Amino acid sequence: MHLFLSDPDTAPFLADEIRRAAPDAVPHEVEGLGTAAEVPLEGLLLAFARQTLPDAVEVSPSSINGWADRIIEAIAGVFPDDQPWRLHLWPQYGEGKAGLHRCELIRAALTERLKKKRRHLLRSMTDTDGVFDAQTSLVQCVLTSPEAGWISAAAAPQPHALRCLISSFPRGEVPLADDKSAPSRAFTKLVESEQRLGRRIERGQTCVDLGASPGSWSYVGIQRGAHVIAIDRSELREDLMRNPRLHFETADAFKYKPPQRVDWLVCDVIAAPQRSIDLLLEWLREKRMRQFVVTIKFKGHDEYPLLDILKREAPPLCAEFHLTRLCANKNEVCAFGVV
């Protein structure tokens, strides 16, 4: 049984998404967490799953030491020897710091037990951030009460192979970026997508920003030292328009074609979801960019199944493809990846 975490307001849409992907599946709600289901994970894309716990097991340890023992049981003899592994441990109950304090005690008890009996696991335990590589394993432990929760152990290379489902961030949550100089809070979507992808706009790269006004995504590229081609009917903020690294064109974002392949396509344009999906697929088929971040915006809930078009047609055109409702998203989903 796999456990897919979601925001409470998107849990029904996640269940629908699972049913469309695997018609024989019988997803059931796990209160306060998300949805559990038996589905094949390979090739699966779930936009409304914030995090995935593969082969999750429900447990009921009665003590701090009991939690530590259950974690060791899950990983001993399962994780490859002398390869790095990470522990994601968090509470999903109550208010205040009681749950966090219990998790700290569990982590301390785990460390003491590993010191005594399994030093090789302690040596290979890592707190390194960033996306998974093919050698990194992951154990996830979520407490739904002091004496109950779920444990999932994913041995390498599974976290890396399923990185479109298994986030390298605990709970799949990325802290929102903060920059009061940006034209709007929309820049947080681009930064979060970069973090999840493990790639970022770099100095000297070329970035096309479709539907750029008022300029938050162009702002990110300019701040990084990239050359930005901004396409919109309306101009960007005045200081951005004066920046020598910005080239602005008054044009239709859906008709623009770059003269040569660019490093990044970024697009946060307000449009019907089908238009944004068609735009991204056109750019992918023509290989006009090397990396991309595109927002698919919705007015209601009825058009979520349109995302299945991207799930079917985009991955064969990409070296890596993600489709995720970001922490920074509202009623929208971001597609990002590498061509």
N, C-alpha and C positions, 0 to 999 in steps of 0.2 A: 504494500500500500504506500503510495506516494502522497506527501502532504504539500499542498500548494498554498502559500500564504498570500493574503490579499488585504486590501483596505476593506473595512466593513461595508462601505457603500458600493463596492464593486463585486462583492462575493457572488451575487446572482449572475452577473455577467461572466465571471470566471467559470461558474458551473455550466453555463450555456456554451462557452468557448470549448470546454472539455468535451461536452456532448457532441459538438460539431466535429471536433477532431477525432473522436473515438465513439461512434454511435452506440457501440455495445457497452460502453463504460457506464457505471452507476455512481456518479459523484455524490458524496454526502457532505453536508456542512459540518465543520468542526467549530463549534461556537467560540468566537473571539480570535480565531486564527485564520480560517479560510476553508479550503475544500480538500477532501481526501478522495483518491480514486486510483483504481488499477488501470493504468494506461501505459503503452510503450513510450519511453522518454526520447528515444533516438528520433531526431527529426521533428520533435514537437516544439511548437512555438505558442506561448500563452501570454498574450499582451497584458492580461490582468493578474498574472501571478507575480507578486513582488519578489518571492523567494520560493525555492523548491527544496524539500527535504526528501530525497529519494529513499525508498524502502524504510520509511519512518516506522518506529515501534513505540507504542504507547507504554509508558512505564509508571510505576508508583513506588519509588523509594521512600522509605520512612525516615531517613536521616541524611545529614550532610555527607557522611561517609558512604551511605548507600548510593547517593547520586554519583560520587566519585567512582565507586566500584562498577556501576552500570556503564559509565563512560569507558572505563578500561576494558570491560567485557566487550564493548562494541568495536573497539579498535585493535585490541591485542590479537596478533596473528592475522589481522585483516589488512592493516596498512603496511605497505612495503617497508622493509627495514632500511634504516639510514636515509630515508627520503623525508622531506619536510611535510609537516601536517599542521593544520590550524584548528583551533577550537573556537566555535561561535556559541556562546552561552549567554542566555538572556531570560528575563522574567516576562511573562505575559499575563500578569494578574495584579490586582490591587493598585494602590496609589502610594506615592511617596517612595522612600528608598529601601523599604523592607526587602522587596524582591531582589534589588540590585545587591544588597548586602548579603543575601543568601547565596547569590551567584558567586560573589567574591569568596565566600567561605568554601563553596564547592570547588572552585578553582584552586584554592590553597590546599584543600584536602587531596585533590587530584595530584598536585605537584608533590606532596609528601609521599603519597603511595608510589608514584613513579620513581622517586628517589630511592625507595627501598627495594623495589622489585623489578622495575622496567626502565633502567636508566637510558637505554637506547631510545626509547620513546620520548623521554624528557629532553634528551639532547636534540632530537629532530623536531620538537615542538617549536613553532615559530609564530611571532606576532607581526610578521611582515605584511604590509598592506599591498594593495594593487591586485590586478587580475591574476587568476591562477595560471601557473605553467603546468606542463604535462606531468611533472613530478610531485605536485602538491596534492595531498589528501585533505579531507575536511570532515570533521565531526560537528554536528549541530545539535544543540540541546536547548529546548525551550521549556521553561517551567510554566505550567498553567495554574499551579497552586504550589505551596511549599512542598507537598508530597506527591505531585503528579505532573506529568508532562510527556514530551516526545523526544526521542533520540534518533538521529540519522547519521550513519557513517558512510561516506563516499570515498572509496580508495582511488588513488591516482591510477589512470589519468581521467577518471570520470568527471571530476569538477571542471577540468579544462575542456574536455570534450563536450560537456553540456553547459558551457558557460553562458549560453543564451537563456538557460533556465536557472542555473545555480549561480547566484550572485556571490562575488567575493566580499561583499559588504554584509555584516551581520544583519539578519532579518531582511536583507535586500534593501536597506534604507541608507540613503546617501544624504548627509547633512547639506542643507541648501547653502550655496555660495552667497557671500555678502559683499556687495560693492555699491555703495551709495552714489558713485559717480556714473553708473550705467544709466542709459536713457530710461530703462524700465526693468522690472523684475524678470522679464522674459529671458534675460541672459542666463538665468539659473538653469534653464532647460538644456542649453547648449553645454554648459560646464558639466552638468550631471551626466549627460550622454557621453562626453569625453572620458569622464572618470570610469563609467561602466565599460566603455570600450577599451580603455587602457591606452588611448592615443589622444593627442591634443594638437590643436593648431599651433604650428611652430613658426619661428622667425624665418622670413624668406619664402614661405609657402604662398600659394595663390588660392584665394577663397572667393567663391561666388555666393553672394547672399541674395536669394530671390525673395521679393516682397520685404525688402530690408527696413523700410521706415517703421518706427522712428530711429532704429539703428542699434538695438541692443546686441544683436548677434554680430553685426559688423564691428561694433565696439570691442568685442572679445578678440576678434582677429587683429584689429589695429593695435590693441594693447599688447598682443603677443609678438608684434613685429611682422605680421603677415601683410601681403598686398591684397586688398579687398575690392572686388567688383560688386557694387551694390546696385540692384535692379529694383525699381519701383516707380509708381506714378507720382509719388510724393517724395520730397527731399528728406534727408536725415537731419538729425540735430545739427545746428550750425557749426559747432566745433568739429564734428566728424566730417562735414562737407569740406572744411578747410584743410583737413589732414592730407599730407602728400601721399600717404599710403592708400588712400581711398580713391577709387574711380567710380563715379556715379553715372548711371545711365537711366534716363526717363524712358521706361519701356514696360511692356507686358511681361511679367515674370514667367508666364506659361509659354511664351514664344521665344524667349531668349536662348541663344546657343553660344557657348564660348568659342572663340577662334581656335583654341587648342585645349587639350586636356588640362584640368585644374586639380590641385591637391584636395580641395574640399568643396562640396556642395552643401550649403546650409540653407534651410528654408523653413520659415515660421509664418508663412503667408496665411491669411484668413481666406479660406476657400472651402467649398464642398469637399467632403472626404474623397469622393471618386476622382475629382480633379487632381488633388495632391497625390493620390496613389498612381494615377496615370503619368503624372509629371515625373515621379521618382522612377517608375519602370522605364520610361523613355530615356532618361539620363543613364540608367544602368545598362540598358540594351546598347546604347551608343557609346558606352564606356567614356563618358565625358568627365568623370572625376575618379579620384583614387579612394576617397573616403567621403562619408556623407552623414548628415543629421537632418531629418525632415520630420516636421510635425504634421500629424493627421488630426484635424479638428472636427468635432461633432457638435451638433445642436441639441440632439436628444440621445436616445439609446438605440433606436431602431436600425441605425446603419452600422453598428459594430460588426455584423457579419461580413461587411465589405473588406475587413482586415484579412479575411481568408484568401483574398486575391493576392495580397502581398506575401502571405505565408507560402503560397503555392508557387508564385512566379519569381520572387526576388532571390531566395536562397541559391538557386542554380547559377545566378549571375554574380554571386558574391563569394569572396573568400571567407567572410564572416558577416552574419546578418542578425540583428537584434530588433525586436519589436516589443516595446515595453511602455506601460503607463508609468511614467517617472514619478518620483516623489514631488517634483516641481510641476507636474501636469495637473490640469483641471479636467475638463471633459475632452481629453485629447490623449493621443498616444504618439510616441516618438519612434521612428524607424531610423536606425543608425548602423553603420558597418563599414566594411572594407570591400572594395570592388576586386 
